[in-house]
Amino acid sequence: MEHVPVLLHESIDGLRLSEGAVVVDGTLGAGGHSSEIARRFGTSVTIVGFDLDADALELAGASVKDAGGKLVPIHANFRTIVNACEQHGQSEIDGALFDLGISSMEIGESGRGFSFKYDEPLLMTLANPITSETLTAAEVVNGMRENELADMIYKYGEERFSRQIAKAIVLARRKAKIDSSLQLAEIIAESVPASYRNGRINPATKTFQALRIYVNDELGAAVEGIRGAWKLLKKGGRIAVITFHSLEDRLVKNLFKELKEDGGQIITKKPLIPTRKEIEENKRSRSAKLRIIEK
Ligand SMILES: C[S@@+](CC[C@H](N)C(=O)[O-])C[C@H]1O[C@@H](n2cnc3c(N)ncnc32)[C@H](O)[C@@H]1O
């Protein structure tokens, strides 16, 4: 599945880069945003790009190269931004972009079980390749205590049927290990009221979101990554963050308020959202919000 960059021009315009700048792309993905920077500035801007997914790094590397840009690819969590940038000789940056979450390639048939639409191993980790230390969603659903599971599904999925779902998971795993995305989706569907099962969204949507956020500690990584970028940022530099759900957006809004106390100027009093045209062309963009802060 091809990944279409979201709020592309709004975010790159918002960074206000100029020749000679060093910019961090915390979430390279398919390299959509980085390629736009490359098209605008060629090799006069250095892009330091992160991704946990080796396939994304390769894809982004090729697209930035095709667009005539200069990329320093880093296969690591963007929460390590301070150390990683310093190790690569970049102790000061002019801007940073975080396009949070997962790409269309990952939600599509990536073989990692991010979607309830495909029958895949229940991994849900952004880390690719996986090592013996990588936490997987299968470990969580088969190992976590029922009340913790329910709290996690409620907290990160804002799922009102979290208790019923956690109970059904625990009952099911006593009979057989839960190790595929479809198996989990079926357990969830059977545990919720029929009105919810046949409702507007798939009943597994929120539980899958919760598991993905938990497995990858997405909120913790976002806080650390943005704080790290702030530390490296030169005066006058900007950070742009694109979020896709209310938990992320709330987190960024509150974090920016904190950074305002540290001399930050919030550029987007209200977050920028995609135009109706963008949403028509790319459904994935419908919940996107862009917030920008200047140091
Ligand atoms: C929404 S996609 C980015 C798409 C990209 N901006 C584009 O337009 O092609 C998010 C990417 O960030 C990566 N990612 C998410 N959280 C990460 C983290 N904490 N550290 C490093 N990479 C991360 C995912 O693997 C995914 O490839």
The ligand as an ORCA input file, in Angstrom:
! r2SCAN-3c Opt
* xyz 0 1
  C       3.193      8.201      9.671
  S       4.679      7.405      9.210
  C       5.654      8.687      8.534
  C       5.408      8.932      7.078
  C       6.319      9.937      6.414
  N       6.245     11.238      7.015
  C       5.972     10.023      4.940
  O       5.243     10.942      4.570
  O       6.383      9.152      4.173
  C       5.508      7.130     10.723
  C       6.829      6.400     10.613
  O       7.547      6.621     11.807
  C       8.078      5.428     12.322
  N       8.085      5.593     13.774
  C       7.026      5.726     14.598
  N       7.425      5.922     15.864
  C       8.779      5.928     15.838
  C       9.793      6.109     16.832
  N       9.479      6.299     18.112
  N      11.085      6.092     16.448
  C      11.420      5.904     15.142
  N      10.510      5.713     14.159
  C       9.206      5.734     14.498
  C       7.167      4.326     11.803
  O       7.882      3.124     11.682
  C       6.722      4.896     10.448
  O       7.556      4.464      9.411
*
